[in-house]
Amino acid sequence: MIDKIGGVNPLNNVQNLRKTENSARPDDNADSIHVSKEAVEKAEAYYLEKVATETPDVRADRIAEIKEKIKDPSYLNDAVIQSAAEKFLTSIGL
């Protein structure tokens, strides 16, 4: 048999190569991810808790600024006192 040298058929090799190339291509929609609403809410809660624990309760810079303003006698007037009282009452829910 002269047409089959060494028992290899060259036509089969080409066909096998094409099958391998076609199967090696990745699909465009092969990978996807879906995050549930519950997971997103828990991630947000974790982030907010982390920020809250890292934020100081007292803002020293703001306190120093207010102390300087109070030293000025013209700063304290009825409008400033009324505004501060309203903000305080609003913050405690009254």
N, CA, C and O atoms as CSV, one atom per row, in Angstrom:
chain,resi,resn,atom,element,x,y,z
A,1,MET,N,N,0.846,-1.175,0.000
A,1,MET,CA,C,0.000,0.000,0.000
A,1,MET,C,C,0.886,1.230,0.000
A,1,MET,O,O,1.521,1.560,1.001
A,2,ILE,N,N,0.915,1.873,-1.090
A,2,ILE,CA,C,1.772,3.039,-1.248
A,2,ILE,C,C,1.078,4.304,-0.718
A,2,ILE,O,O,1.772,5.202,-0.242
A,3,ASP,N,N,-0.239,4.414,-0.777
A,3,ASP,CA,C,-0.917,5.638,-0.374
A,3,ASP,C,C,-0.953,5.835,1.147
A,3,ASP,O,O,-1.229,6.946,1.599
A,4,LYS,N,N,-0.687,4.808,1.947
A,4,LYS,CA,C,-0.665,4.957,3.406
A,4,LYS,C,C,0.746,4.678,3.909
A,4,LYS,O,O,1.072,3.548,4.272
A,5,ILE,N,N,1.558,5.689,3.928
A,5,ILE,CA,C,2.919,5.542,4.398
A,5,ILE,C,C,2.900,5.581,5.915
A,5,ILE,O,O,2.461,6.556,6.525
A,6,GLY,N,N,3.375,4.520,6.499
A,6,GLY,CA,C,3.446,4.448,7.942
A,6,GLY,C,C,2.086,4.357,8.611
A,6,GLY,O,O,2.008,4.549,9.825
A,7,GLY,N,N,1.034,4.082,7.903
A,7,GLY,CA,C,-0.290,3.939,8.473
A,7,GLY,C,C,-0.937,5.255,8.870
A,7,GLY,O,O,-1.887,5.254,9.653
A,8,VAL,N,N,-0.454,6.369,8.358
A,8,VAL,CA,C,-0.995,7.685,8.703
A,8,VAL,C,C,-1.752,8.227,7.508
A,8,VAL,O,O,-1.223,8.270,6.397
A,9,ASN,N,N,-2.960,8.632,7.727
A,9,ASN,CA,C,-3.761,9.231,6.680
A,9,ASN,C,C,-3.726,10.747,6.882
A,9,ASN,O,O,-4.280,11.227,7.871
A,10,PRO,N,N,-3.104,11.517,5.996
A,10,PRO,CA,C,-2.964,12.967,6.186
A,10,PRO,C,C,-4.296,13.704,6.246
A,10,PRO,O,O,-4.371,14.772,6.853
A,11,LEU,N,N,-5.333,13.174,5.642
A,11,LEU,CA,C,-6.633,13.819,5.667
A,11,LEU,C,C,-7.243,13.793,7.074
A,11,LEU,O,O,-7.885,14.761,7.480
A,12,ASN,N,N,-7.056,12.716,7.810
A,12,ASN,CA,C,-7.560,12.625,9.174
A,12,ASN,C,C,-6.879,13.637,10.092
A,12,ASN,O,O,-7.531,14.190,10.977
A,13,ASN,N,N,-5.607,13.887,9.907
A,13,ASN,CA,C,-4.884,14.857,10.732
A,13,ASN,C,C,-5.453,16.259,10.574
A,13,ASN,O,O,-5.586,16.978,11.564
A,14,VAL,N,N,-5.790,16.663,9.358
A,14,VAL,CA,C,-6.343,17.994,9.113
A,14,VAL,C,C,-7.725,18.110,9.749
A,14,VAL,O,O,-8.045,19.136,10.349
A,15,GLN,N,N,-8.538,17.078,9.626
A,15,GLN,CA,C,-9.873,17.107,10.206
A,15,GLN,C,C,-9.799,17.178,11.737
A,15,GLN,O,O,-10.569,17.913,12.355
A,16,ASN,N,N,-8.890,16.431,12.346
A,16,ASN,CA,C,-8.737,16.474,13.798
A,16,ASN,C,C,-8.258,17.843,14.272
A,16,ASN,O,O,-8.689,18.326,15.319
A,17,LEU,N,N,-7.371,18.464,13.504
A,17,LEU,CA,C,-6.866,19.786,13.848
A,17,LEU,C,C,-7.989,20.813,13.842
A,17,LEU,O,O,-8.043,21.657,14.736
A,18,ARG,N,N,-8.880,20.767,12.870
A,18,ARG,CA,C,-9.997,21.714,12.799
A,18,ARG,C,C,-10.943,21.527,13.976
A,18,ARG,O,O,-11.443,22.514,14.517
A,19,LYS,N,N,-11.200,20.309,14.383
A,19,LYS,CA,C,-12.069,20.059,15.525
A,19,LYS,C,C,-11.471,20.650,16.797
A,19,LYS,O,O,-12.195,21.207,17.622
A,20,THR,N,N,-10.160,20.531,16.961
A,20,THR,CA,C,-9.489,21.063,18.139
A,20,THR,C,C,-9.547,22.589,18.145
A,20,THR,O,O,-9.799,23.186,19.192
A,21,GLU,N,N,-9.322,23.227,17.009
A,21,GLU,CA,C,-9.367,24.681,16.936
A,21,GLU,C,C,-10.759,25.212,17.251
A,21,GLU,O,O,-10.890,26.215,17.952
A,22,ASN,N,N,-11.788,24.564,16.751
A,22,ASN,CA,C,-13.156,25.015,17.001
A,22,ASN,C,C,-13.545,24.850,18.464
A,22,ASN,O,O,-14.248,25.702,19.008
A,23,SER,N,N,-13.116,23.802,19.098
A,23,SER,CA,C,-13.490,23.584,20.492
A,23,SER,C,C,-12.665,24.439,21.446
A,23,SER,O,O,-13.061,24.610,22.599
A,24,ALA,N,N,-11.546,24.975,21.009
A,24,ALA,CA,C,-10.681,25.772,21.876
A,24,ALA,C,C,-11.143,27.224,21.977
A,24,ALA,O,O,-10.667,27.944,22.854
A,25,ARG,N,N,-12.049,27.679,21.116
A,25,ARG,CA,C,-12.517,29.069,21.158
A,25,ARG,C,C,-13.437,29.287,22.355
A,25,ARG,O,O,-14.369,28.513,22.573
A,26,PRO,N,N,-13.182,30.327,23.120
A,26,PRO,CA,C,-14.075,30.599,24.261
A,26,PRO,C,C,-15.375,31.228,23.767
A,26,PRO,O,O,-15.380,31.968,22.783
A,27,ASP,N,N,-16.448,30.936,24.439
A,27,ASP,CA,C,-17.732,31.557,24.125
A,27,ASP,C,C,-17.760,32.953,24.731
A,27,ASP,O,O,-17.194,33.196,25.797
A,28,ASP,N,N,-18.423,33.854,24.039
A,28,ASP,CA,C,-18.513,35.216,24.550
A,28,ASP,C,C,-19.342,35.281,25.831
A,28,ASP,O,O,-19.069,36.110,26.700
A,29,ASN,N,N,-20.318,34.447,25.954
A,29,ASN,CA,C,-21.209,34.476,27.115
A,29,ASN,C,C,-20.931,33.326,28.072
A,29,ASN,O,O,-21.824,32.914,28.812
A,30,ALA,N,N,-19.738,32.814,28.070
A,30,ALA,CA,C,-19.432,31.638,28.883
A,30,ALA,C,C,-19.404,31.972,30.369
A,30,ALA,O,O,-19.901,31.183,31.173
A,31,ASP,N,N,-18.844,33.107,30.760
A,31,ASP,CA,C,-18.711,33.465,32.165
A,31,ASP,C,C,-19.666,34.598,32.506
A,31,ASP,O,O,-19.804,35.564,31.755
A,32,SER,N,N,-20.311,34.465,33.634
A,32,SER,CA,C,-21.158,35.546,34.118
A,32,SER,C,C,-21.241,35.426,35.634
A,32,SER,O,O,-20.930,34.386,36.215
A,33,ILE,N,N,-21.666,36.514,36.253
A,33,ILE,CA,C,-21.799,36.522,37.703
A,33,ILE,C,C,-23.092,37.243,38.044
A,33,ILE,O,O,-23.467,38.217,37.392
A,34,HIS,N,N,-23.755,36.760,39.057
A,34,HIS,CA,C,-24.982,37.389,39.538
A,34,HIS,C,C,-24.885,37.494,41.053
A,34,HIS,O,O,-24.664,36.501,41.746
A,35,VAL,N,N,-25.052,38.709,41.553
A,35,VAL,CA,C,-24.989,38.940,42.993
A,35,VAL,C,C,-26.406,39.220,43.463
A,35,VAL,O,O,-27.094,40.080,42.914
A,36,SER,N,N,-26.831,38.497,44.472
A,36,SER,CA,C,-28.195,38.659,44.967
A,36,SER,C,C,-28.360,40.007,45.662
A,36,SER,O,O,-27.389,40.638,46.078
A,37,LYS,N,N,-29.607,40.423,45.772
A,37,LYS,CA,C,-29.913,41.693,46.438
A,37,LYS,C,C,-29.490,41.631,47.901
A,37,LYS,O,O,-28.997,42.614,48.455
A,38,GLU,N,N,-29.684,40.478,48.518
A,38,GLU,CA,C,-29.297,40.299,49.919
A,38,GLU,C,C,-27.789,40.456,50.102
A,38,GLU,O,O,-27.342,41.061,51.076
A,39,ALA,N,N,-27.004,39.916,49.171
A,39,ALA,CA,C,-25.549,40.039,49.266
A,39,ALA,C,C,-25.100,41.484,49.107
A,39,ALA,O,O,-24.178,41.932,49.789
A,40,VAL,N,N,-25.751,42.211,48.209
A,40,VAL,CA,C,-25.414,43.627,48.014
A,40,VAL,C,C,-25.747,44.422,49.275
A,40,VAL,O,O,-24.970,45.278,49.696
A,41,GLU,N,N,-26.898,44.138,49.874
A,41,GLU,CA,C,-27.276,44.847,51.100
A,41,GLU,C,C,-26.313,44.548,52.245
A,41,GLU,O,O,-25.960,45.443,53.013
A,42,LYS,N,N,-25.890,43.291,52.358
A,42,LYS,CA,C,-24.945,42.941,53.417
A,42,LYS,C,C,-23.587,43.598,53.190
A,42,LYS,O,O,-22.932,44.014,54.146
A,43,ALA,N,N,-23.165,43.694,51.938
A,43,ALA,CA,C,-21.894,44.355,51.634
A,43,ALA,C,C,-21.967,45.836,51.993
A,43,ALA,O,O,-21.021,46.388,52.554
A,44,GLU,N,N,-23.083,46.476,51.671
A,44,GLU,CA,C,-23.250,47.892,52.012
A,44,GLU,C,C,-23.271,48.088,53.525
A,44,GLU,O,O,-22.669,49.028,54.044
A,45,ALA,N,N,-23.968,47.196,54.232
A,45,ALA,CA,C,-24.029,47.295,55.695
A,45,ALA,C,C,-22.645,47.113,56.302
A,45,ALA,O,O,-22.282,47.813,57.247
A,46,TYR,N,N,-21.873,46.175,55.761
A,46,TYR,CA,C,-20.508,45.957,56.251
A,46,TYR,C,C,-19.667,47.210,56.041
A,46,TYR,O,O,-18.940,47.629,56.942
A,47,TYR,N,N,-19.761,47.806,54.862
A,47,TYR,CA,C,-18.983,49.003,54.554
A,47,TYR,C,C,-19.382,50.148,55.484
A,47,TYR,O,O,-18.511,50.832,56.023
A,48,LEU,N,N,-20.684,50.367,55.680
A,48,LEU,CA,C,-21.138,51.459,56.541
A,48,LEU,C,C,-20.711,51.245,57.985
A,48,LEU,O,O,-20.348,52.197,58.676
A,49,GLU,N,N,-20.753,49.991,58.446
A,49,GLU,CA,C,-20.313,49.704,59.817
A,49,GLU,C,C,-18.816,49.981,59.966
A,49,GLU,O,O,-18.371,50.505,60.987
A,50,LYS,N,N,-18.050,49.624,58.939
A,50,LYS,CA,C,-16.597,49.855,58.978
A,50,LYS,C,C,-16.299,51.358,59.029
A,50,LYS,O,O,-15.448,51.801,59.801
A,51,VAL,N,N,-17.002,52.133,58.209
A,51,VAL,CA,C,-16.811,53.585,58.200
A,51,VAL,C,C,-17.206,54.183,59.543
A,51,VAL,O,O,-16.519,55.066,60.056
A,52,ALA,N,N,-18.306,53.710,60.115
A,52,ALA,CA,C,-18.773,54.235,61.401
A,52,ALA,C,C,-17.783,53.950,62.521
A,52,ALA,O,O,-17.572,54.798,63.388
A,53,THR,N,N,-17.175,52.770,62.516
A,53,THR,CA,C,-16.227,52.450,63.583
A,53,THR,C,C,-14.911,53.210,63.418
A,53,THR,O,O,-14.216,53.464,64.401
A,54,GLU,N,N,-14.570,53.571,62.192
A,54,GLU,CA,C,-13.312,54.287,61.960
A,54,GLU,C,C,-13.451,55.796,62.117
A,54,GLU,O,O,-12.444,56.495,62.225
A,55,THR,N,N,-14.674,56.312,62.132
A,55,THR,CA,C,-14.910,57.743,62.246
A,55,THR,C,C,-14.938,58.133,63.724
A,55,THR,O,O,-15.659,57.523,64.513
A,56,PRO,N,N,-14.162,59.140,64.098
A,56,PRO,CA,C,-14.156,59.541,65.515
A,56,PRO,C,C,-15.481,60.193,65.895
A,56,PRO,O,O,-16.137,60.823,65.066
A,57,ASP,N,N,-15.866,60.033,67.166
A,57,ASP,CA,C,-17.116,60.606,67.654
A,57,ASP,C,C,-16.999,62.117,67.852
A,57,ASP,O,O,-17.988,62.839,67.728
A,58,VAL,N,N,-15.818,62.586,68.151
A,58,VAL,CA,C,-15.596,64.001,68.425
A,58,VAL,C,C,-14.715,64.584,67.328
A,58,VAL,O,O,-13.650,64.052,67.015
A,59,ARG,N,N,-15.179,65.682,66.754
A,59,ARG,CA,C,-14.383,66.375,65.738
A,59,ARG,C,C,-13.674,67.554,66.405
A,59,ARG,O,O,-14.234,68.638,66.563
A,60,ALA,N,N,-12.439,67.304,66.785
A,60,ALA,CA,C,-11.672,68.305,67.535
A,60,ALA,C,C,-11.506,69.594,66.741
A,60,ALA,O,O,-11.524,70.679,67.324
A,61,ASP,N,N,-11.346,69.500,65.442
A,61,ASP,CA,C,-11.165,70.700,64.628
A,61,ASP,C,C,-12.415,71.578,64.650
A,61,ASP,O,O,-12.322,72.804,64.695
A,62,ARG,N,N,-13.572,70.942,64.616
A,62,ARG,CA,C,-14.832,71.696,64.642
A,62,ARG,C,C,-15.058,72.335,66.018
A,62,ARG,O,O,-15.565,73.453,66.108
A,63,ILE,N,N,-14.687,71.634,67.075
A,63,ILE,CA,C,-14.828,72.175,68.436
A,63,ILE,C,C,-13.925,73.391,68.615
A,63,ILE,O,O,-14.343,74.399,69.184
A,64,ALA,N,N,-12.692,73.298,68.131
A,64,ALA,CA,C,-11.767,74.429,68.237
A,64,ALA,C,C,-12.292,75.635,67.458
A,64,ALA,O,O,-12.164,76.772,67.912
A,65,GLU,N,N,-12.876,75.390,66.299
A,65,GLU,CA,C,-13.431,76.473,65.483
A,65,GLU,C,C,-14.587,77.172,66.215
A,65,GLU,O,O,-14.678,78.400,66.207
A,66,ILE,N,N,-15.451,76.396,66.834
A,66,ILE,CA,C,-16.593,76.967,67.548
A,66,ILE,C,C,-16.132,77.734,68.794
A,66,ILE,O,O,-16.684,78.785,69.116
A,67,LYS,N,N,-15.124,77.208,69.490
A,67,LYS,CA,C,-14.599,77.919,70.663
A,67,LYS,C,C,-14.066,79.287,70.275
A,67,LYS,O,O,-14.245,80.261,71.007
A,68,GLU,N,N,-13.413,79.361,69.129
A,68,GLU,CA,C,-12.896,80.650,68.664
A,68,GLU,C,C,-14.036,81.608,68.331
A,68,GLU,O,O,-13.951,82.800,68.627
A,69,LYS,N,N,-15.099,81.095,67.718
A,69,LYS,CA,C,-16.231,81.953,67.375
A,69,LYS,C,C,-16.922,82.491,68.631
A,69,LYS,O,O,-17.337,83.649,68.671
A,70,ILE,N,N,-17.040,81.645,69.648
A,70,ILE,CA,C,-17.723,82.060,70.882
A,70,ILE,C,C,-16.941,83.146,71.613
A,70,ILE,O,O,-17.532,83.973,72.308
A,71,LYS,N,N,-15.623,83.152,71.465
A,71,LYS,CA,C,-14.810,84.189,72.125
A,71,LYS,C,C,-15.148,85.583,71.603
A,71,LYS,O,O,-14.976,86.569,72.318
A,72,ASP,N,N,-15.620,85.671,70.378
A,72,ASP,CA,C,-15.989,86.958,69.787
A,72,ASP,C,C,-17.362,87.367,70.338
A,72,ASP,O,O,-18.347,86.668,70.101
A,73,PRO,N,N,-17.442,88.491,71.070
A,73,PRO,CA,C,-18.718,88.884,71.691
A,73,PRO,C,C,-19.823,89.188,70.677
A,73,PRO,O,O,-21.003,89.051,70.999
A,74,SER,N,N,-19.467,89.589,69.482
A,74,SER,CA,C,-20.510,89.920,68.497
A,74,SER,C,C,-21.095,88.668,67.832
A,74,SER,O,O,-22.113,88.748,67.145
A,75,TYR,N,N,-20.455,87.520,68.036
A,75,TYR,CA,C,-20.949,86.283,67.413
A,75,TYR,C,C,-22.241,85.813,68.076
A,75,TYR,O,O,-23.181,85.404,67.395
A,76,LEU,N,N,-22.283,85.873,69.396
A,76,LEU,CA,C,-23.471,85.399,70.105
A,76,LEU,C,C,-24.568,86.456,70.051
A,76,LEU,O,O,-24.493,87.490,70.713
A,77,ASN,N,N,-25.573,86.173,69.256
A,77,ASN,CA,C,-26.753,87.033,69.198
A,77,ASN,C,C,-27.986,86.138,69.166
A,77,ASN,O,O,-27.869,84.913,69.153
A,78,ASP,N,N,-29.139,86.736,69.155
A,78,ASP,CA,C,-30.381,85.966,69.235
A,78,ASP,C,C,-30.540,84.994,68.053
A,78,ASP,O,O,-31.022,83.876,68.233
A,79,ALA,N,N,-30.144,85.412,66.872
A,79,ALA,CA,C,-30.302,84.554,65.691
A,79,ALA,C,C,-29.437,83.297,65.798
A,79,ALA,O,O,-29.899,82.205,65.468
A,80,VAL,N,N,-28.205,83.434,66.250
A,80,VAL,CA,C,-27.295,82.290,66.386
A,80,VAL,C,C,-27.805,81.351,67.472
A,80,VAL,O,O,-27.797,80.132,67.296
A,81,ILE,N,N,-28.244,81.906,68.583
A,81,ILE,CA,C,-28.748,81.076,69.685
A,81,ILE,C,C,-30.011,80.332,69.254
A,81,ILE,O,O,-30.168,79.151,69.565
A,82,GLN,N,N,-30.913,81.009,68.541
A,82,GLN,CA,C,-32.149,80.379,68.064
A,82,GLN,C,C,-31.839,79.256,67.076
A,82,GLN,O,O,-32.441,78.184,67.140
A,83,SER,N,N,-30.918,79.499,66.180
A,83,SER,CA,C,-30.534,78.483,65.191
A,83,SER,C,C,-29.929,77.262,65.861
A,83,SER,O,O,-30.254,76.130,65.502
A,84,ALA,N,N,-29.050,77.481,66.835
A,84,ALA,CA,C,-28.427,76.371,67.560
A,84,ALA,C,C,-29.461,75.571,68.336
A,84,ALA,O,O,-29.401,74.343,68.379
A,85,ALA,N,N,-30.414,76.274,68.950
A,85,ALA,CA,C,-31.461,75.586,69.708
A,85,ALA,C,C,-32.335,74.738,68.788
A,85,ALA,O,O,-32.668,73.601,69.124
A,86,GLU,N,N,-32.707,75.284,67.632
A,86,GLU,CA,C,-33.528,74.536,66.680
A,86,GLU,C,C,-32.801,73.289,66.168
A,86,GLU,O,O,-33.396,72.217,66.064
A,87,LYS,N,N,-31.523,73.436,65.851
A,87,LYS,CA,C,-30.740,72.288,65.376
A,87,LYS,C,C,-30.628,71.217,66.454
A,87,LYS,O,O,-30.709,70.025,66.161
A,88,PHE,N,N,-30.445,71.640,67.689
A,88,PHE,CA,C,-30.339,70.683,68.798
A,88,PHE,C,C,-31.651,69.920,68.976
A,88,PHE,O,O,-31.654,68.694,69.086
A,89,LEU,N,N,-32.763,70.655,69.004
A,89,LEU,CA,C,-34.072,70.013,69.181
A,89,LEU,C,C,-34.394,69.074,68.016
A,89,LEU,O,O,-34.981,68.012,68.222
A,90,THR,N,N,-34.024,69.448,66.828
A,90,THR,CA,C,-34.251,68.593,65.660
A,90,THR,C,C,-33.417,67.317,65.761
A,90,THR,O,O,-33.890,66.232,65.422
A,91,SER,N,N,-32.191,67.451,66.222
A,91,SER,CA,C,-31.308,66.282,66.312
A,91,SER,C,C,-31.779,65.257,67.336
A,91,SER,O,O,-31.500,64.066,67.197
A,92,ILE,N,N,-32.502,65.720,68.381
A,92,ILE,CA,C,-32.991,64.766,69.383
A,92,ILE,C,C,-34.438,64.354,69.108
A,92,ILE,O,O,-35.034,63.604,69.881
A,93,GLY,N,N,-34.997,64.849,68.003
A,93,GLY,CA,C,-36.320,64.416,67.581
A,93,GLY,C,C,-37.481,65.208,68.116
A,93,GLY,O,O,-38.611,64.720,68.114
A,94,LEU,N,N,-37.239,66.408,68.572
A,94,LEU,CA,C,-38.335,67.245,69.088
A,94,LEU,C,C,-38.666,68.348,68.144
A,94,LEU,O,O,-39.561,69.147,68.417
